[in-house]
């Protein structure tokens, strides 16, 4: 799944898999899911919903809001074809699942994926970030003397190092759950934040 908008569509299907939603609530939940760095506009959401309707992955149901206004509302729900598509795509553990754009969304739906798929994605993500870290460390001194570039490089390296440690903890926890790693998970694993 590499086409533009595919991550958004998969996120929509994942949320609709839980329950039918109207556009406003769907946008609100997507913004929570995708994070503050990628706020979703209606200009992105509604074209995606139209593509998904044409593909037969979702259906529109018109409902009447309770109360005085009796205003009609469109609620979106996942179709059987959408459920099948989501189930197939969420198990894709290839390189696209490791990338920045896709990883967080995939991680949010890990409860619906098998352990071996989670492991491939986590290990792939860690490997990708380790490559990025090695390149950043190599390039670190190229613009020495520019204090702000040096600080930005330091911040980037620390952020990636923090995520690599977090991924390693998650991988160890997955292995412990499968019984392949004798290490016991001591405390809950929390995602790194940019400010931690």
For each residue, the residues with C-beta under 8 A, 3 or more apart:
1: 6 7 10 89 92 96 102
2: 6 96
3: 6
4:
5: 8 9 44 47 48 51
6: 1 2 3 9 10
7: 1 10 11 101 102 105
8: 5 11 12 30 40 44 45 48
9: 5 6 12 13 48 51 52 57
10: 1 6 7 13 14 86 89 90 105
11: 7 8 14 15 30 33 34 105 108
12: 8 9 15 16 26 30 45 48 49 52 58 76
13: 9 10 16 17 52 57 58 78 82 83 85 86
14: 10 11 17 18 86 90 105 108 109 112
15: 11 12 18 21 26 29 30 33
16: 12 13 19 20 21 26 58 76 77 78 82
17: 13 14 78 83 86 112
18: 14 15
19: 16
20: 16 61 75 76 77 78
21: 15 16 25 26 29 75 76
22: 25 26 73 74 75 76
23: 26 27 42 45 46 49 74 76
24: 27 28
25: 21 22 28 29
26: 12 15 16 21 22 23 29 30 45 76
27: 23 24 30 31 40 42 45
28: 24 25 31 32
29: 15 21 25 26 32 33
30: 8 11 12 15 26 27 33 34 40 45
31: 27 28 34 36 39 40
32: 28 29
33: 11 15 29 30 104 105 108
34: 11 30 31 38 39 40 104 105
35: 38 104
36: 31 39
37:
38: 34 35
39: 31 34 36
40: 8 27 30 31 34 44 45
41: 44 45
42: 23 27 45 46
43: 46 47
44: 5 8 40 41 47 48
45: 8 12 23 26 27 30 40 41 42 48 49
46: 23 42 43 49 50
47: 5 43 44 50 51
48: 5 8 9 12 44 45 51 52
49: 12 23 45 46 52 53 58 76
50: 46 47 53 54
51: 5 9 47 48 54 55
52: 9 12 13 48 49 55 57 58 82
53: 49 50 56 57 58 59 60
54: 50 51
55: 51 52 81 85
56: 53 79 81 82
57: 9 13 52 53 78 79 81 82 85 86
58: 12 13 16 49 52 53 76 77 78 79 82
59: 53 76 77 78 79
60: 53 74 75 76
61: 20 74 75 76 77
62: 72 73 74 75
63: 72 73 74 75
64: 70 71 72 73
65: 69 70 71 72 73
66:
67: 70
68:
69: 65
70: 64 65 67
71: 64 65
72: 62 63 64 65
73: 22 62 63 64 65
74: 22 23 60 61 62 63
75: 20 21 22 60 61 62 63
76: 12 16 20 21 22 23 26 49 58 59 60 61
77: 16 20 58 59 61
78: 13 16 17 20 57 58 59 82 83 86
79: 56 57 58 59 82 83
80: 83 84
81: 55 56 57 84 85
82: 13 16 52 56 57 58 78 79 85 86
83: 13 17 78 79 80 86 87
84: 80 81 87 88
85: 13 55 57 81 82 88 89
86: 10 13 14 17 57 78 82 83 89 90
87: 83 84 90 91 112
88: 84 85 91 92
89: 1 10 85 86 92
90: 10 14 86 87 106 109 112 113
91: 87 88 113 114 117
92: 1 88 89 96 97
93: 97 117 120 121 124
94: 97 124
95: 98 99 124 128
96: 1 2 92 99 102
97: 92 93 94 102 103 106 121 124 125
98: 95 102 103 121 124 125 127 128
99: 95 96 102 103 128
100: 103 104
101: 7
102: 1 7 96 97 98 99 105 106
103: 97 98 99 100 106 107 121 125
104: 33 34 35 100 107 108
105: 7 10 11 14 33 34 102 108 109
106: 90 97 102 103 109 110 113 121
107: 103 104 110 121
108: 11 14 33 104 105
109: 14 90 105 106 112 113
110: 106 107 113 118
111:
112: 14 17 87 90 109
113: 90 91 106 109 110 117 118 121
114: 91 117 118
115: 118 119 174 177 178
116: 119 120
117: 91 93 113 114 120 121
118: 110 113 114 115 121 122 174
119: 115 116 122 123 171 174 175
120: 93 116 117 123 124
121: 93 97 98 103 106 107 113 117 118 124 125
122: 118 119 125 126 167 170 171 174
123: 119 120 126 127 171
124: 93 94 95 97 98 120 121 127 128
125: 97 98 103 121 122 128 129 167
126: 122 123 129 130 164 167 168 171
127: 98 123 124 130 131
128: 95 98 99 124 125 131 132
129: 125 126 132 133 160 163 164 167
130: 126 127 133 134 164
131: 127 128 134 135
132: 128 129 135 136 160
133: 129 130 136 137 157 160 161 164
134: 130 131 137 138
135: 131 132 138 139
136: 132 133 139 140 153 156 157 160
137: 133 134 140 157
138: 134 135
139: 135 136 142 153
140: 136 137 153 157
141: 144
142: 139
143: 146 149 150
144: 141 150
145:
146: 143 149 150
147: 150 151
148: 151 152
149: 143 146 152 153
150: 143 144 146 147 153 154
151: 147 148 154 155
152: 148 149 155 156
153: 136 139 140 149 150 156 157
154: 150 151 157 158
155: 151 152 158 159
156: 136 152 153 159 160
157: 133 136 137 140 153 154 160 161
158: 154 155 161 162
159: 155 156 162 163 192 194
160: 129 132 133 136 156 157 163 164
161: 133 157 158 164 165
162: 158 159 165 166 192 196
163: 129 159 160 166 167 192
164: 126 129 130 133 160 161 167 168
165: 161 162 168 169 192
166: 162 163 169 170 189 190 191 192
167: 122 125 126 129 163 164 170 171
168: 126 164 165 171 172
169: 165 166 172 173 185 189
170: 122 166 167 173 174 189
171: 119 122 123 126 167 168 174 175
172: 168 169 175 176 181 183 185
173: 169 170 176 177 185 189
174: 115 118 119 122 170 171 177 178
175: 119 171 172 178 180 181 183
176: 172 173 179 180 181 182 183 184 185
177: 115 173 174
178: 115 174 175 181
179: 176
180: 175 176
181: 172 175 176 178
182: 176
183: 172 175 176
184: 176
185: 169 172 173 176 189
186:
187:
188:
189: 166 169 170 173 185
190: 166
191: 166
192: 159 162 163 165 166 196
193: 196
194: 159
195:
196: 162 192 193
